[in-house]
Amino acid sequence: MRVRVGIVGCGTVGTGTAELLLKNGHLIRKKTGLDIVLTKVADVDWERPRSFEVPHHLRTTHYTEVIEESDIVVELVGGKGFAKQVILEALEKGKHVVTANKHLLAEDGKEIFLKAQEKGLWIGFEASVGGGIPIVKALREGLSANRILNIYGILNGTTNYILTRMLEEDMTFDEALAEAKRMGYAEADPSLDIDGWDSAHKITILATVAFGKFFPFGSVHVEGIRQVDLLDVELGKELGYTLKLLAICKRVDSEVELRVHPTFIPSEEQLAKVSDVFNAVMVEGDFVGKTMFYGRGAGSHPTASAVVADIIDIARNIAGGIRALHPFYWEEEELHISSNFYSRYYLRLDVPDRPGVLAKVAQVLGDNGISIASVLQKEKVCRMAGREGQSVIPLVLLTHKAYEKQMRKAIEEIKNLPMVEGHPVLIRVEEEKL
């Protein structure tokens, strides 16, 4: 069966997708029996250099030509405005859609999926999370018999690279970010990555797939790594932890925690060993237990591989006359977002080096129902912080599990203690077997 495919947007991923379809089209035919033909590629600038030269007869500057001449429209423009227009126009004209647009799906996905459902059309979005890692397909198909309990993800290569350099090379955040830019792993403006928004978009999409429910993006708790101090990375290592920007989707009864923040995880865990620009996702199902998916989370070829996998799946469905299904067709209505997380905490305070300080801090924590699990030895912390013999020293505590609201209230009270200087450093600790 012949299936026509057109691409709107020929940047890094669009170029890789065109290259893959043209170079491996014969292999796809052998493996699937499908004749997937690239008909048109639209972009506003065909003069800029690319890693692969799209043949001239396939080029256009008009996205409407792509829609008219395709059975499957691949949107790889990015952003929300124009990309959304392209997708909705394609669906209105009866064309199936493949997209890698995490930003758009996380924030406006419900409108798009409902339009596709109304029209009986497929939307492929594997490439929106994890680049070449087939995590969406795994959740939708391989793990579909399971009730999903937890998802833990390292979903952004830029932040993982920065934290790896800080951990292994004793770089400050600014030094590691500068190196990431030199290596081409960070954009000139890396805010979406280092402030956690990229990971938040991705975990929102995974939660939608896992639970068949659209969670408003504004309900996700998001913290980035911009304020991470090398001292805390080193102290965490001393305590047996590795710091990662972790995206968490955790189900507790009828509540779902959706959060992205710097997180200490035990250094012996598999996720802790995921370094540099690599991504990984750990999914726990009620029957399968824990499974882990690992690979490159970005880049032209890995992401193009995921895009083309969606194209092949949709082409098979077209050939087989299979009814389109979308994340909401089995929606779990009773689930709602919880912001009162239940976690262990790492707390670092700058306090005077005198008796009685720890007792006062412990009293505030105790009054809020939070118990201290351990205190890092003062001499070791002072030596690592270079504050031996100084009047103000770091006090480092690890708590037992507590609720977020309790901890936030305690922090506000601790900040007001006269002996506490500066702003407390608070990092969550996840210790269930990841």
Phi, psi and chi 1 to 4 in degrees:
 res  aa     phi    psi   chi1   chi2   chi3   chi4
   1 MET       -  137.2  178.3  177.0  179.1      -
   2 ARG   -94.6  126.5 -172.4  171.7 -173.8  -93.6
   3 VAL  -123.8  125.3  177.7      -      -      -
   4 ARG   -91.2  133.6  -58.0  170.7  -55.7  157.0
   5 VAL  -125.6  134.8  175.3      -      -      -
   6 GLY  -127.3  149.8      -      -      -      -
   7 ILE  -118.3  131.6  -59.5  169.7      -      -
   8 VAL  -110.0  113.6 -179.7      -      -      -
   9 GLY   105.9  111.4      -      -      -      -
  10 CYS  -121.0   57.1 -163.5      -      -      -
  11 GLY   -87.7 -144.5      -      -      -      -
  12 THR   -59.3  -51.7  -59.1      -      -      -
  13 VAL   -75.2  -40.4  178.2      -      -      -
  14 GLY   -60.8  -41.3      -      -      -      -
  15 THR   -63.4  -44.9  -60.2      -      -      -
  16 GLY   -62.2  -38.0      -      -      -      -
  17 THR   -66.9  -45.0  -58.3      -      -      -
  18 ALA   -61.2  -43.0      -      -      -      -
  19 GLU   -61.6  -44.5  179.0 -176.5    4.4      -
  20 LEU   -64.8  -44.5  180.0   51.4      -      -
  21 LEU   -64.0  -38.1  -73.4  170.2      -      -
  22 LEU   -78.6  -37.3  -68.0  170.4      -      -
  23 LYS   -80.9  -35.3  -74.9 -173.6  173.6  179.7
  24 ASN  -112.0   17.1  -74.6    3.8      -      -
  25 GLY   -57.5  -40.5      -      -      -      -
  26 HIS   -64.6  -37.3   65.2  -70.4      -      -
  27 LEU   -67.1  -40.6 -178.8   63.3      -      -
  28 ILE   -62.3  -41.4  -66.0  169.2      -      -
  29 ARG   -62.0  -43.3  -82.3 -168.6  -66.4  -83.9
  30 LYS   -63.2  -42.1  -77.5 -176.2  178.5  180.0
  31 LYS   -78.2  -32.5  -72.8 -174.6  173.1 -176.8
  32 THR  -116.9  -18.3   67.4      -      -      -
  33 GLY    76.6    8.7      -      -      -      -
  34 LEU  -102.2  136.5  -61.9  165.4      -      -
  35 ASP   -99.3   90.4 -174.8   17.7      -      -
  36 ILE   -93.3  116.4  -63.9  175.0      -      -
  37 VAL  -115.0  126.3  179.2      -      -      -
  38 LEU   -79.5  118.8 -177.5   61.3      -      -
  39 THR  -101.8  -38.3   53.0      -      -      -
  40 LYS  -153.6  148.4  -85.2  -72.2 -175.6 -110.9
  41 VAL  -131.4  122.7 -177.9      -      -      -
  42 ALA  -105.6  136.4      -      -      -      -
  43 ASP  -156.8  153.2 -161.3   87.4      -      -
  44 VAL   -82.9  -17.4  -66.7      -      -      -
  45 ASP  -136.3  102.9 -179.9    8.4      -      -
  46 TRP   -94.3    5.2  -75.0  107.7      -      -
  47 GLU   -90.7  -24.9  -61.0  -56.7  -44.2      -
  48 ARG   -68.4  147.0   59.6 -176.4  165.2  135.8
  49 PRO   -68.7  144.4   21.7  -30.8      -      -
  50 ARG  -133.5  159.7  -68.6  173.3  169.4   83.3
  51 SER   -72.6  -17.1   58.8      -      -      -
  52 PHE  -142.2  135.6  172.7   79.1      -      -
  53 GLU   -92.3  113.4 -172.3  170.3  -21.3      -
  54 VAL   -70.5  130.4  176.1      -      -      -
  55 PRO   -54.1  142.5  -26.9   35.3      -      -
  56 HIS   -59.9  -34.5  -76.4  -89.7      -      -
  57 HIS   -70.9  -13.3   72.4  -81.0      -      -
  58 LEU   -94.7  -10.2  -64.2  178.8      -      -
  59 ARG   -82.5  145.7  -60.9  179.9 -172.5 -179.6
  60 THR  -153.7  160.4 -179.9      -      -      -
  61 THR  -107.4    4.6   54.6      -      -      -
  62 HIS  -114.0  111.1  -56.4  -70.6      -      -
  63 TYR   -63.8  -26.3   75.7   94.1      -      -
  64 THR   -63.2  -30.4   52.7      -      -      -
  65 GLU   -63.5  -39.1  -71.7 -175.0   35.6      -
  66 VAL   -61.4  -46.6  172.6      -      -      -
  67 ILE   -62.6  -43.9  -65.1  175.3      -      -
  68 GLU   -66.0  -34.4  -67.8  -61.9  -28.0      -
  69 GLU  -101.9   15.9  -62.6 -175.8   30.3      -
  70 SER  -130.2  152.5  -54.2      -      -      -
  71 ASP   -91.7  -32.0  -56.8  -54.9      -      -
  72 ILE  -124.3  123.7  -58.7  172.2      -      -
  73 VAL  -102.0  126.0  174.3      -      -      -
  74 VAL  -103.8  113.2 -178.0      -      -      -
  75 GLU   -94.4  115.4  179.6  -82.2  -54.1      -
  76 LEU  -132.4   35.2  -64.1  172.8      -      -
  77 VAL   -81.6  -41.0  177.7      -      -      -
  78 GLY    85.5  170.7      -      -      -      -
  79 GLY    74.2 -169.1      -      -      -      -
  80 LYS  -114.2  -44.4  -72.5 -178.2   62.0  177.2
  81 GLY   -63.0  -72.7      -      -      -      -
  82 PHE   -65.7  -38.9  177.3   61.9      -      -
  83 ALA   -59.5  -42.9      -      -      -      -
  84 LYS   -63.5  -41.3 -176.3  175.8  179.1  180.0
  85 GLN   -59.0  -45.5  176.8 -174.4  -24.3      -
  86 VAL   -60.3  -47.7  169.6      -      -      -
  87 ILE   -64.2  -46.0  -70.0  174.4      -      -
  88 LEU   -66.9  -37.9  -69.2  177.6      -      -
  89 GLU   -64.7  -41.4  -78.5 -169.8   33.6      -
  90 ALA   -62.0  -45.4      -      -      -      -
  91 LEU   -64.0  -40.6  -67.4  171.7      -      -
  92 GLU   -61.5  -31.5 -164.7   62.0   44.2      -
  93 LYS   -91.9   10.5  -70.0 -176.7  178.3  -68.2
  94 GLY    81.7   23.3      -      -      -      -
  95 LYS  -104.1  136.1  -52.2  -56.6  172.5   82.4
  96 HIS   -68.8  158.5  -56.4  -81.8      -      -
  97 VAL  -132.1  141.1  168.1      -      -      -
  98 VAL  -123.2  136.0  172.5      -      -      -
  99 THR  -144.0  152.1 -180.0      -      -      -
 100 ALA  -111.2   17.7      -      -      -      -
 101 ASN   -88.1   86.9 -162.1  -32.9      -      -
 102 LYS   -64.4  -39.4   54.3 -170.3  172.9  -74.5
 103 HIS   -58.7  -50.1 -175.3  179.9      -      -
 104 LEU   -66.3  -45.5  179.1   59.5      -      -
 105 LEU   -68.3  -36.7  -67.6 -177.4      -      -
 106 ALA   -67.3  -34.6      -      -      -      -
 107 GLU   -99.5  -35.0  -61.5 -169.8   21.1      -
 108 ASP  -124.2   18.7  -67.7  -15.4      -      -
 109 GLY   -61.3  -36.2      -      -      -      -
 110 LYS   -61.5  -45.1 -171.0  165.9 -171.0  175.9
 111 GLU   -59.9  -42.6  177.7 -173.8   -8.5      -
 112 ILE   -68.6  -46.0  -70.4  167.1      -      -
 113 PHE   -66.3  -37.5  -76.9  118.6      -      -
 114 LEU   -67.7  -35.4  -70.7  177.4      -      -
 115 LYS   -64.1  -43.0  170.8   60.7   74.7  172.2
 116 ALA   -64.1  -39.6      -      -      -      -
 117 GLN   -63.9  -42.3 -170.0  167.4  -63.4      -
 118 GLU   -59.5  -37.1  172.6 -165.1  -32.1      -
 119 LYS   -90.2   -6.3  -63.6  -70.8 -176.0  177.7
 120 GLY    70.5   35.8      -      -      -      -
 121 LEU  -116.6  154.3  -62.2  166.1      -      -
 122 TRP   -89.1  146.9  -72.0   94.3      -      -
 123 ILE  -126.0  123.5  -66.2 -174.9      -      -
 124 GLY  -100.4  134.4      -      -      -      -
 125 PHE  -144.0   27.3   54.6  100.1      -      -
 126 GLU   -54.0  -41.0 -178.0   66.1   68.3      -
 127 ALA   -73.2   -4.9      -      -      -      -
 128 SER   -75.4  -17.3   65.0      -      -      -
 129 VAL  -135.2  123.1 -178.0      -      -      -
 130 GLY    79.4   15.2      -      -      -      -
 131 GLY    55.2 -116.8      -      -      -      -
 132 GLY   -83.9    0.4      -      -      -      -
 133 ILE   -78.4  124.9  -57.2  172.0      -      -
 134 PRO   -82.4   56.7   30.5  -35.3      -      -
 135 ILE   -77.3  -36.4 -177.1   60.5      -      -
 136 VAL   -65.5  -44.9  172.1      -      -      -
 137 LYS   -62.6  -39.3 -170.5  176.3 -177.4   67.9
 138 ALA   -61.7  -43.6      -      -      -      -
 139 LEU   -68.4  -40.8  -75.3  170.0      -      -
 140 ARG   -75.7  -30.2  -64.4 -179.2   77.1  171.3
 141 GLU  -121.2  -64.9  -62.7  179.3   16.8      -
 142 GLY   -59.0  -33.5      -      -      -      -
 143 LEU  -110.3   16.5  -60.0  175.7      -      -
 144 SER   -67.0  -19.4   58.2      -      -      -
 145 ALA   -82.2   -6.3      -      -      -      -
 146 ASN  -101.7  146.3  -75.9 -104.4      -      -
 147 ARG   -81.5  119.8 -177.8 -178.5  -67.3  -88.8
 148 ILE   -77.6  129.2  -58.1  -58.2      -      -
 149 LEU  -101.3  -48.1  -55.3  176.5      -      -
 150 ASN  -143.4  146.8  -60.7  -52.0      -      -
 151 ILE  -132.0  125.6  -58.5  172.8      -      -
 152 TYR  -120.7  126.4  -64.9   91.7      -      -
 153 GLY  -134.8  137.8      -      -      -      -
 154 ILE   -97.5  100.0  -64.4  169.3      -      -
 155 LEU  -112.6    6.2  -61.8  176.6      -      -
 156 ASN  -136.0  116.7 -177.1  -90.0      -      -
 157 GLY   -68.6  -34.3      -      -      -      -
 158 THR   -61.9  -50.0  -59.2      -      -      -
 159 THR   -68.0  -34.6   53.3      -      -      -
 160 ASN   -67.5  -36.4 -157.6   44.5      -      -
 161 TYR   -63.5  -45.9 -178.4   83.9      -      -
 162 ILE   -60.7  -47.8  -69.4  169.2      -      -
 163 LEU   -67.0  -33.1  -68.1  173.9      -      -
 164 THR   -63.8  -44.3  -60.2      -      -      -
 165 ARG   -65.1  -38.9  -63.4  -83.0   73.3   75.4
 166 MET   -63.4  -41.3  -67.3  178.8   73.3      -
 167 LEU   -71.5  -44.9  178.1   70.7      -      -
 168 GLU   -91.6  -27.1  -64.4 -180.0   -5.5      -
 169 GLU  -115.0    4.3  -54.3  -63.8  -26.1      -
 170 ASP    56.4   35.9  -67.1  -26.2      -      -
 171 MET   -83.6  151.1  -69.5 -176.9  175.8      -
 172 THR   -74.8  168.5   64.9      -      -      -
 173 PHE   -58.7  -46.4  170.1   79.9      -      -
 174 ASP   -62.2  -39.8  -71.3  -24.1      -      -
 175 GLU   -65.6  -42.9  -70.3  168.7  -18.6      -
 176 ALA   -67.9  -38.0      -      -      -      -
 177 LEU   -64.8  -42.3  174.1   58.4      -      -
 178 ALA   -61.3  -40.3      -      -      -      -
 179 GLU   -66.3  -40.8 -178.9  178.9  -71.3      -
 180 ALA   -60.2  -37.5      -      -      -      -
 181 LYS   -67.6  -42.2  -72.4 -177.7  177.4 -179.8
 182 ARG   -61.8  -36.7  -75.7 -163.8  -57.5  -86.2
 183 MET   -80.3   -7.6  -63.2  -67.9  -69.3      -
 184 GLY    83.2   12.8      -      -      -      -
 185 TYR   -89.5  -14.8  -62.7  143.3      -      -
 186 ALA  -125.7  141.7      -      -      -      -
 187 GLU   -71.7  165.4  -57.3  -73.3  -15.8      -
 188 ALA   -57.3  -41.1      -      -      -      -
 189 ASP  -110.8   99.9  178.7    4.0      -      -
 190 PRO   -91.0   17.4   34.5  -32.9      -      -
 191 SER   -56.5  -43.9  -60.2      -      -      -
 192 LEU   -58.2  -35.4  -82.2  175.1      -      -
 193 ASP   -79.5  -58.1  -64.1  -36.7      -      -
 194 ILE   -74.1  -20.2   64.8  176.0      -      -
 195 ASP   -92.0    2.9  -68.9  -27.9      -      -
 196 GLY    91.9   -2.3      -      -      -      -
 197 TRP   -70.6  -36.8  -60.8  109.6      -      -
 198 ASP   -60.7  -47.1  177.8   75.8      -      -
 199 SER   -64.3  -36.0  -64.7      -      -      -
 200 ALA   -66.1  -40.7      -      -      -      -
 201 HIS   -58.3  -44.3  -74.8  135.8      -      -
 202 LYS   -69.1  -42.5  -66.7  169.9 -179.4  175.2
 203 ILE   -69.6  -28.9 -162.9   64.2      -      -
 204 THR   -63.5  -42.4  -57.8      -      -      -
 205 ILE   -65.2  -44.2  -67.3  168.2      -      -
 206 LEU   -63.0  -38.1  -67.5 -176.3      -      -
 207 ALA   -64.3  -39.7      -      -      -      -
 208 THR   -60.9  -44.9  -64.3      -      -      -
 209 VAL   -67.8  -41.2  177.7      -      -      -
 210 ALA   -67.4  -34.7      -      -      -      -
 211 PHE  -118.5    1.4  -59.2  121.2      -      -
 212 GLY    62.6   27.8      -      -      -      -
 213 LYS  -138.2  136.4 -177.3  177.8  178.1   67.1
 214 PHE   -83.9  118.9 -174.6   79.6      -      -
 215 PHE   -99.1  123.8  -63.7   98.5      -      -
 216 PRO   -54.7  130.8  -22.0   32.2      -      -
 217 PHE   -59.1  -33.2 -177.3   70.4      -      -
 218 GLY   -64.9  -12.8      -      -      -      -
 219 SER   -88.5   -4.4   62.5      -      -      -
 220 VAL   -80.3  131.6 -176.6      -      -      -
 221 HIS   -81.2  123.2  176.8   90.6      -      -
 222 VAL  -127.9  124.6 -174.6      -      -      -
 223 GLU  -133.7  141.0  -63.5  174.4   24.9      -
 224 GLY  -101.9 -163.4      -      -      -      -
 225 ILE  -110.1    6.5   64.9  167.3      -      -
 226 ARG   -55.9  -33.6 -161.9 -176.2  -70.6  -92.4
 227 GLN   -96.0    6.7  -56.3  -56.5  -39.1      -
 228 VAL   -66.4  129.8  169.3      -      -      -
 229 ASP  -100.6  137.9 -166.9  -51.7      -      -
 230 LEU   -56.7  -33.4  177.4   58.4      -      -
 231 LEU   -58.6  -42.9  173.5   60.8      -      -
 232 ASP   -70.3  -34.3  -62.3  -57.5      -      -
 233 VAL   -61.3  -44.0  174.7      -      -      -
 234 GLU   -70.7  -39.3  -67.6  176.1  -24.4      -
 235 LEU   -66.2  -38.2  -70.5  170.4      -      -
 236 GLY   -59.9  -43.6      -      -      -      -
 237 LYS   -60.2  -40.1 -176.7  162.8   54.2  174.2
 238 GLU   -61.6  -33.1 -171.6   70.5   27.0      -
 239 LEU   -86.7   -1.5  -70.5  161.7      -      -
 240 GLY    91.8   19.7      -      -      -      -
 241 TYR  -118.5  155.3  -63.5  113.7      -      -
 242 THR  -119.1  135.9  -62.2      -      -      -
 243 LEU   -89.6  126.9 -170.1   65.5      -      -
 244 LYS  -132.9  151.0  -64.7  -66.9 -177.0 -176.5
 245 LEU   -83.0  104.7 -177.4   68.9      -      -
 246 LEU  -105.0  133.2 -149.1   60.4      -      -
 247 ALA   -99.1  125.4      -      -      -      -
 248 ILE  -124.4  130.7  -62.1  171.1      -      -
 249 CYS  -126.0  107.9  171.9      -      -      -
 250 LYS  -125.8  124.2 -175.9 -176.5  -69.4 -170.6
 251 ARG   -95.6  128.5  177.7  173.7 -177.4  157.7
 252 VAL  -129.4  102.6 -176.5      -      -      -
 253 ASP    56.7 -117.1  -61.2  -36.3      -      -
 254 SER   -98.0   11.9   63.0      -      -      -
 255 GLU  -114.4  149.1  -65.6 -173.9  -29.3      -
 256 VAL  -125.4  126.4  175.1      -      -      -
 257 GLU   -90.8  125.7  -63.7  178.4    7.3      -
 258 LEU  -122.8  112.3  -89.2 -177.4      -      -
 259 ARG  -153.0  150.7   44.2 -169.5  169.8  109.4
 260 VAL  -132.6  125.7  173.1      -      -      -
 261 HIS  -168.6  160.3   49.6   67.3      -      -
 262 PRO   -59.2  135.3  -21.8   33.5      -      -
 263 THR  -141.0  134.0  -49.4      -      -      -
 264 PHE   -84.9  128.7  -82.2  130.6      -      -
 265 ILE  -127.1  150.0   56.1  178.9      -      -
 266 PRO   -54.9  134.5  -26.3   35.6      -      -
 267 SER   -66.1  -19.1  -64.0      -      -      -
 268 GLU   -82.6   -9.7   70.8  -88.4   11.6      -
 269 GLU   -73.3  152.8  -64.2  -69.9  -10.3      -
 270 GLN   -60.1  -41.7  -74.4 -178.3  -56.6      -
 271 LEU   -61.0  -35.0  -85.8  178.8      -      -
 272 ALA   -65.0  -24.7      -      -      -      -
 273 LYS   -88.3   -2.5  -64.7  178.5  172.6   64.2
 274 VAL   -77.8  113.6  176.4      -      -      -
 275 SER  -120.4  173.8   59.9      -      -      -
 276 ASP    55.1 -135.3  -65.6  -36.5      -      -
 277 VAL   -91.1    8.1  -65.8      -      -      -
 278 PHE   -76.6  152.1  -76.2   86.4      -      -
 279 ASN  -111.6  158.7  -76.0 -165.2      -      -
 280 ALA  -154.6  148.0      -      -      -      -
 281 VAL  -133.1  126.6 -174.4      -      -      -
 282 MET  -105.2  124.5 -167.3  -76.7  -72.2      -
 283 VAL  -118.1  133.0 -179.9      -      -      -
 284 GLU  -113.9  122.1 -177.9  179.8    4.7      -
 285 GLY  -110.1  158.7      -      -      -      -
 286 ASP   -69.0  -26.3   59.2  -12.3      -      -
 287 PHE  -104.5  -40.3  -89.8   65.9      -      -
 288 VAL   -78.2  -21.9   74.1      -      -      -
 289 GLY    80.7 -142.0      -      -      -      -
 290 LYS   -98.8  132.3  -64.4  177.8  176.0   66.8
 291 THR  -128.2  150.8   58.0      -      -      -
 292 MET  -131.1  139.1 -174.8  162.3  158.9      -
 293 PHE  -121.9  132.4  -56.4   81.9      -      -
 294 TYR  -138.9  142.4  168.9   85.2      -      -
 295 GLY   166.1 -170.6      -      -      -      -
 296 ARG   -76.6  128.3  -70.4 -167.9  175.6  -86.9
 297 GLY   -92.6    0.6      -      -      -      -
 298 ALA  -157.5 -176.5      -      -      -      -
 299 GLY   105.4  155.7      -      -      -      -
 300 SER   -59.0  -54.8  174.3      -      -      -
 301 HIS   -75.0  -46.4  -73.0  173.2      -      -
 302 PRO   -59.8  -42.7  -24.7   35.2      -      -
 303 THR   -70.1  -38.3  -51.0      -      -      -
 304 ALA   -60.6  -37.5      -      -      -      -
 305 SER   -58.2  -41.9  175.9      -      -      -
 306 ALA   -68.6  -39.1      -      -      -      -
 307 VAL   -60.8  -47.8  170.1      -      -      -
 308 VAL   -68.6  -32.1  174.5      -      -      -
 309 ALA   -60.1  -40.7      -      -      -      -
 310 ASP   -64.7  -41.4  -85.1  -21.1      -      -
 311 ILE   -59.6  -44.9  -67.8  169.3      -      -
 312 ILE   -63.2  -44.1  -67.0  169.0      -      -
 313 ASP   -60.0  -45.1  -83.6  -10.7      -      -
 314 ILE   -67.6  -40.0  -67.6  174.4      -      -
 315 ALA   -60.9  -41.0      -      -      -      -
 316 ARG   -61.1  -43.6  -81.9 -163.1 -179.4  115.5
 317 ASN   -64.5  -39.5  -66.1  -25.9      -      -
 318 ILE   -61.0  -47.5  -65.7  170.8      -      -
 319 ALA   -62.6  -35.6      -      -      -      -
 320 GLY   -92.3   -1.4      -      -      -      -
 321 GLY    62.4   35.4      -      -      -      -
 322 ILE   -82.6  132.6  -61.4  171.5      -      -
 323 ARG   -65.4  137.5  179.9  172.9   63.9   92.6
 324 ALA   -70.3  134.0      -      -      -      -
 325 LEU  -121.3  145.2  -63.4  175.3      -      -
 326 HIS  -130.8  165.7  -63.9  -69.8      -      -
 327 PRO   -56.5  -21.3  -27.0   35.2      -      -
 328 PHE   -96.3    1.3  -46.5  114.7      -      -
 329 TYR   -69.3  -14.1   74.4   93.5      -      -
 330 TRP  -127.4   29.6   62.4  -80.8      -      -
 331 GLU   -44.1  131.2 -176.8  171.3    7.3      -
 332 GLU   -87.9   92.8  -69.0 -157.5   43.5      -
 333 GLU   -61.9  -33.6  -73.4  -76.0   -1.7      -
 334 GLU   -74.0  -13.2   77.1  -82.0    6.0      -
 335 LEU   -75.1  139.6  -68.8  178.4      -      -
 336 HIS  -144.4  162.1   59.4  -85.3      -      -
 337 ILE   -76.1  136.9  -69.3  -73.3      -      -
 338 SER  -113.9  134.4  170.0      -      -      -
 339 SER  -104.9   -0.7   59.2      -      -      -
 340 ASN   -97.6   73.0 -165.0   20.4      -      -
 341 PHE   -61.9  159.2  -38.7  134.6      -      -
 342 TYR  -122.5  110.7 -169.9   55.6      -      -
 343 SER  -153.4  164.8  173.7      -      -      -
 344 ARG   -86.3  160.8  -66.1 -170.2   68.5 -168.4
 345 TYR  -136.2  144.3  -65.6   88.5      -      -
 346 TYR  -103.6  128.9  161.8  101.6      -      -
 347 LEU  -130.2  126.3  176.9   61.2      -      -
 348 ARG  -121.7  128.2  175.9  167.6   64.3   83.2
 349 LEU  -124.9  145.8  -51.9  169.4      -      -
 350 ASP   -95.3  117.1  -78.6  -15.5      -      -
 351 VAL  -138.3  161.6  -64.2      -      -      -
 352 PRO   -66.7  148.1  -15.5   28.0      -      -
 353 ASP   -85.5   78.4 -174.8   10.8      -      -
 354 ARG  -150.5  158.4   62.3  169.8 -175.4 -104.7
 355 PRO   -63.0  150.7  -20.9   32.3      -      -
 356 GLY    93.4  -14.9      -      -      -      -
 357 VAL   -66.4  -49.3  171.5      -      -      -
 358 LEU   -58.5  -39.4  175.4   57.9      -      -
 359 ALA   -61.9  -39.8      -      -      -      -
 360 LYS   -67.7  -41.8  -73.8 -176.0  169.7   59.4
 361 VAL   -65.4  -43.0  172.7      -      -      -
 362 ALA   -62.4  -35.1      -      -      -      -
 363 GLN   -65.7  -42.6 -177.9  177.6  -16.0      -
 364 VAL   -62.1  -45.2  172.9      -      -      -
 365 LEU   -61.8  -45.2  -67.7  172.2      -      -
 366 GLY   -62.6  -39.9      -      -      -      -
 367 ASP   -63.1  -22.5  -70.4  -15.1      -      -
 368 ASN  -101.1   14.3  -76.1  -80.7      -      -
 369 GLY    76.4   24.7      -      -      -      -
 370 ILE  -115.3  124.5  -57.1  163.6      -      -
 371 SER  -104.5  147.4   60.8      -      -      -
 372 ILE   -86.7  129.2  -62.7  172.4      -      -
 373 ALA   -88.5  -38.8      -      -      -      -
 374 SER  -162.1  159.4   61.2      -      -      -
 375 VAL  -126.3  128.7  180.0      -      -      -
 376 LEU   -73.5  139.1 -163.7   58.9      -      -
 377 GLN   -55.4  131.9  -73.1 -178.0  -24.1      -
 378 LYS   -58.5  -45.4 -179.2 -177.5   72.3  173.6
 379 GLU   -60.9  -41.4  -67.8   81.3    4.2      -
 380 LYS   -66.6  -42.9 -172.8  174.1  -69.5 -174.6
 381 VAL   -64.2  -44.9  177.8      -      -      -
 382 CYS   -62.2  -39.1  -70.4      -      -      -
 383 ARG   -65.6  -43.9 -173.5  167.6   61.5 -107.8
 384 MET   -68.5  -32.2  -66.1  176.7   75.7      -
 385 ALA   -87.9   -4.6      -      -      -      -
 386 GLY    67.3   34.1      -      -      -      -
 387 ARG  -120.2   25.1  -61.0 -166.4 -162.9  172.2
 388 GLU   -61.8  132.6  -66.9  171.9  -73.5      -
 389 GLY    80.1    2.0      -      -      -      -
 390 GLN   -89.8  159.2  -64.2 -173.7   20.3      -
 391 SER   -75.3  -29.8   58.7      -      -      -
 392 VAL  -110.6  127.5  176.7      -      -      -
 393 ILE  -129.8  161.0   61.8  167.4      -      -
 394 PRO   -78.1  133.7  -11.7   27.4      -      -
 395 LEU  -110.6  120.1  172.1   63.6      -      -
 396 VAL  -116.0  124.3  176.7      -      -      -
 397 LEU  -125.3  146.5  -50.3  170.4      -      -
 398 LEU  -115.8  130.9  -85.5  177.3      -      -
 399 THR   -98.5  163.3   75.0      -      -      -
 400 HIS   -75.6  176.6  -71.7  -66.8      -      -
 401 LYS   -61.6  139.6  -80.4 -168.0  170.9 -176.8
 402 ALA  -149.3  164.8      -      -      -      -
 403 TYR   -84.9  148.0  -75.2  101.1      -      -
 404 GLU   -56.2  -42.7 -177.2   82.7    5.1      -
 405 LYS   -63.7  -38.4  -72.4 -179.5  179.9  177.0
 406 GLN   -62.7  -44.9  -68.7  173.1  -60.9      -
 407 MET   -67.1  -41.3 -163.7   68.0 -155.8      -
 408 ARG   -63.1  -40.9  -72.0  -66.5  174.8 -170.6
 409 LYS   -64.8  -42.6 -176.5  171.2 -179.4  -66.7
 410 ALA   -63.4  -40.8      -      -      -      -
 411 ILE   -61.9  -42.0  -71.7  -66.1      -      -
 412 GLU   -60.9  -40.1  -71.5  -55.7  -48.6      -
 413 GLU   -69.8  -39.7  -66.1  176.8   21.0      -
 414 ILE   -64.8  -39.2  -72.6  169.9      -      -
 415 LYS   -59.7  -29.2  -78.3  163.9   56.8  177.5
 416 ASN   -87.6   -4.3  -68.2  -34.3      -      -
 417 LEU   -67.0  135.3  -68.5  175.0      -      -
 418 PRO   -63.3  -23.4   18.9  -30.8      -      -
 419 MET   -86.5   -7.9   74.7  -77.8  -65.9      -
 420 VAL   -91.9  124.5  174.4      -      -      -
 421 GLU  -107.4  144.9  -63.5 -167.4   10.9      -
 422 GLY    70.2 -164.4      -      -      -      -
 423 HIS  -102.1  130.3 -164.9   80.6      -      -
 424 PRO   -60.5  146.3  -21.0   31.9      -      -
 425 VAL   -99.2  123.8  172.8      -      -      -
 426 LEU  -125.2  122.4 -174.2   68.4      -      -
 427 ILE  -130.0  131.4  -60.8  174.2      -      -
 428 ARG   -77.9  152.3  -66.1  166.0 -166.7   83.7
 429 VAL  -123.0  124.2 -179.6      -      -      -
 430 GLU  -110.3  118.3  -71.5  -72.6  -28.3      -
 431 GLU  -121.2   -3.8  -74.1 -157.1  -68.8      -
 432 GLU   -59.4  147.3  -74.2   83.7    5.2      -
 433 LYS   -54.4  102.3  -77.7  -69.9 -178.2 -177.9
 434 LEU   -84.9      -  -55.3 -178.5      -      -
